């Protein structure tokens, strides 16, 4: 068994996600990888994106940073 927290938050300004991201990055080294080395492996991650889903026409999100839990 394991415990999982999923967070998906959008912000209109860059400052709040930066603070949240830094806090999450302090927790990332303690995260586990579920089923490491197997085809059903699941790694925790933190992704910071620019999201354009509120614009017309919409565009795909732009990944600015991506960090993964240790193997």
Phi, psi and omega per residue, in radians:
X1 nan 2.688 3.072
X2 -2.579 2.931 3.088
X3 -1.933 2.394 -3.126
X4 -2.244 2.379 3.005
X5 -2.104 2.198 3.055
X6 -2.007 2.316 3.139
X7 -2.289 2.261 3.077
X8 -2.388 1.781 -3.075
X9 -2.175 2.464 3.063
X10 -2.014 2.505 -3.129
X11 -2.329 2.598 -3.141
X12 -1.506 -0.207 3.116
X13 -2.176 2.734 -3.086
X14 -1.331 -0.525 -3.017
X15 -1.047 -0.922 -3.115
X16 -0.997 -0.790 3.139
X17 -1.135 -0.523 3.096
X18 -1.081 -0.751 3.108
X19 -1.149 -0.773 3.135
X20 -1.119 -0.754 3.139
X21 -1.042 -0.773 -3.133
X22 -1.122 -0.696 3.075
X23 -1.103 -0.801 3.135
X24 -1.079 -0.674 3.139
X25 -1.112 -0.492 3.078
X26 -1.218 -0.438 3.138
X27 -1.542 -0.419 -3.037
X28 -0.967 -0.710 3.141
X29 -1.093 -0.364 3.126
X30 -1.534 -0.159 -3.126
X31 -1.288 2.645 3.111
X32 -1.816 2.815 2.966
X33 -1.777 2.202 -3.130
X34 -1.448 2.282 -3.135
X35 0.938 0.941 -3.089
X36 -1.033 2.411 3.095
X37 1.350 0.034 -3.140
X38 -1.837 2.904 -3.110
X39 -1.143 -0.384 3.130
X40 -1.810 0.486 3.119
X41 -1.067 2.420 3.088
X42 -2.280 2.064 3.095
X43 -1.853 2.437 2.998
X44 -1.192 2.710 -3.131
X45 -2.713 2.822 3.008
X46 -2.255 2.199 3.117
X47 -2.213 2.270 3.037
X48 -1.872 2.202 -3.066
X49 -2.281 2.688 2.838
X50 -1.655 2.156 -3.047
X51 -1.948 2.282 -3.098
X52 -1.993 0.433 -3.083
X53 -1.288 -0.190 3.127
X54 -1.651 0.046 -3.128
X55 -1.777 2.755 3.082
X56 -2.116 2.108 -0.077
X57 -1.305 2.721 3.130
X58 -1.263 2.752 3.064
X59 -2.288 2.830 3.092
X60 -1.135 2.698 3.075
X61 -1.163 2.636 3.112
X62 -1.917 2.030 -3.134
X63 -1.322 2.148 3.097
X64 -1.668 -0.678 3.123
X65 -2.584 2.590 3.063
X66 -2.526 2.207 3.137
X67 -2.265 2.440 -3.107
X68 -2.076 2.682 3.065
X69 -1.129 2.709 3.129
X70 -1.148 2.700 3.109
X71 -1.345 nan nan
